[in-house]
Amino acid sequence: MADLASVTEHIRGAVGDNSGLGKTVKIDLGDVGKIYIDGASVPNSVTNEDKPADATVSMSWDDFMALSEGRLDPMMAFMQGKLKVAGDMMIAQRLAPLLKR
């Protein structure tokens, strides 16, 4: 099973130098930790810092793993309350391709 460090590294590789996001996003995985994607800086960066972001996506680790593995549909997760978004919803929607494993 993946851990926060390996998932962060995977997202770092998917984001690259320029993700095209143009904004910041924080993925809040509760007690497991956070993944902060700075798509506004050049080059883009991905860390485990807890900083303010344009959009914050909150969900459990298990739901996050199911989503990244394609076992959980992002829209269904949102509708069921398993995935919550605070801030810029459009940025959160553009995040989905970066999370696929």
Buried (B, 14 or more C-beta within 10 A) or exposed (E): EBEBEEBBEBBBEBBEEEBEBEBBBBBBBEEBBBBBBBBBEEEBBBEBEEEEBBBBBBBBBEBBBBBBEEEBEBEEBBEEEBBEBBBBEEBBEBBEEBBEE
